[in-house]
């Protein structure tokens, strides 16, 4: 499975990029795409966080839901129940 990492840094000349953080997880050939970062552009949490940070945020989001909400019956989630008006 292919993995992709978003690496941020500064292009100091046409052949040198100063990375914000070292990359030690990847060995071998890589492909680098360079694009300017626009001011005010927001990056997603997935792009800007480590896996541990993303998991903490995700589990926090899960825990923030009301656990007293009743779970619908399996029959209520059947195709016929969802599209009852299309028969």
N, C-alpha and C positions, 0 to 999 in steps of 0.2 A: 504494500500500500504506500502510495506517495504521501509525503508530509510536506506541508508548506509552513514557512515561518515568515512573519513580517518583521523585518529588521529595519530599524530607524537609525539615521546618522546624518552626517554632513558631508557633502561632496566638496572637498577642498581643492581639487584640481581634476582634470578629465580622467585620471586613472587612480585616484586615491579617495576612499570613503572612510571617514572616521565613524565607527560604530558607537552607538549609545551604550550598548552592552555587548560583551564578547559572545561569540557563537561557538560553542564547543560541542554541540549535539550533532553536527553534520560533518561528515568526512566524504571526500570524493568530489566529483563534478557537481557544480551547482549552476543555476541560471539566475541572473540578476536583472531585474527590471528597474530602471531608475526613472522616477517621475517627481516633479516638484510637489512639495506639500503646500497647499494653499492655506492662507491664514484663515482661521475660523473654521477650518474643516474638522469635523468631529470623526474620530475613529470609533469603531464598535468596541464593546468590552471584549469580545472574542479576539479582536486584533491587537488590543493594547494591554492585555493581561497575560499572566502566566496561567498554566493549567490549574494550579492550586488556587489562585485568586478567582478564576472563573468558576471553579467548583464551589468555593465559599459563597460567592454571589448567588449562584444558582440554588444552592441549598437554602440560603437565606430567603430567596424568593419563594421557594416551596413552603418553608415554614411560615411565611407571612399569609398563607391562605387559611380561610376559615374551615376548620376540620369538622364542623357540625353540619355542613351542607350535605343533604342526603344524596346518595349515589342513585342515579336512575336505574330502574330495572332493565335487565338485558333486552326484554321484549320492546321496551320503549326506544331502544337504540337500533332496532331492526330496520332494514331497508324499507319495509312496508310502512312502518310507523313514521319514518322520516319523510317519505314521499307519499303519504296517504292521499293527498289531493291530486296526484297524477295518475290515478287508476282509471 
